[in-house]
């Protein structure tokens, strides 16, 4: 079952939650809506579910318009951030609820219900908790029950609103790889909302990055991480260093470093910002002919197999440190200590002319 | 080894830090006890003492007197109408306030509190002004041969008005705290509005609802001021128990007055016991919800 969202807009008072959003969810894929709070991701999910109305735009299920369909008729499974289990019912009754409320003609018999509920509880590996109440379960267990309850009605799509947001780090990691395996087995079209980039990149087939009610980029985890389409995506997905630079006819300069920038062939003397990931910076002890930026090591932090360096450019008015990640081997070769002088050069960078950036005052001056 | 016994658990230490000297504690507890004795226990005991002073026969005669029986019946009837009406209104209002966003919400909350802040006599007078013979609808009602003031409908109206806040006030914070997620979950799973209310919302608020209903009932049976203005004190017809007590008392028929009053006092005691029981159950329920 595919989901299509066409030109959705939604306003809460003066706040624009969704701004002309269009999106296609392929049948059977696991899609992540990723963004900071207030980016509209939860609103988009709730609109797809039918829990929120829109000001304009359409939601299509399998090519059919579902915009005016009531939540009840959409046959979606929804998992809430805070589980929303029925506190006055046992775990069994929670999972059975969706079957029990069906009109008599469509309602399975009691034995069928029992069978199906126990099968689902087995699937989420919690069949031994059937007679407990929600308050007797841990957060991770509750969320798995919430998932079983959503699956009980055999939904056409599964929607999850920050499903692991309220759990502690360890349980969160376990549950997300579990969700991935579950999805691989069931192939039900699923959309989940998260503000955790690691979670989105690790679990989803495709990631939709949202900001201020708009979609910034849609792509596979690799695509959005390796080729961010906008400064926002760059900064939201992982650490990044910003360097002021100058663009002119397909070439860019960061200090004395000159790089090719064929995609900006038209640019005439434009100020731009270069985005460089910490692990894509070359560090040398000596200047070996090529142009490089001189910097001082101000901090060394060794974390597992990688070493994080904090550098400050020499003769710099801006003191925002540059984050660099190098392998432990390379670190041993260089034998760096605090206060050493090094020469750095970006191995790979993305350039965004200044009019695309807002609020990037922290960029390195040239 | 002495050092081993010295450190206290954090709880005990905190308790000690918070505790006032013994004499202050004794003074405060004593003051409360004296106050309660003077203003609560002695009057309560005296009601029963006065009621039975002339013997059980007089007591029984007083409460089986036809006028007394009529008053008791009327009071029960009024409560039987007012409490269900307010249950309905209270749930509706609390539902609207807790689960929807709309303009004028705060005004509605304030309006629900109004009967608590207005003197009951004024509430009664409002109804006389609106439905009385000289009131806005007075002549129209007279033409159609309908009597509201100095009749049972007026007493019901006044009682309903005075007891409006009890259930709504009890439910609003409870429902606000519970939020709408469980209802949303139910609807997504295909439940109808009624199924959602009956199977999800109602079980979650039942203790609060019962608590509100009991307080509402106590007040509906005990209301004096507003009812006094609209009832007309017609013996055997529009006299409720509190009004009947007043009439008997004014006629220097103390034994009978206290006998009927003792029934109202008994009602208060039963209400108190039920309230405590429900509070206890409710606490257990909430602990379950919060864990």
Interface residues (C-beta under 8 A of the other chain):
Chain A: X49 X50 X51 X71 X72 X75 X76 X77 X78 X80 X82 X84 X85 X86 X87 X88 X97 X98 X101 X102 X133 X135 X136 X146 X149 X150 X152 X153
Chain B: X181 X182 X184 X185 X186 X187 X188 X189 X190 X191 X192 X195 X199 X200 X203 X204 X288 X289 X290 X291
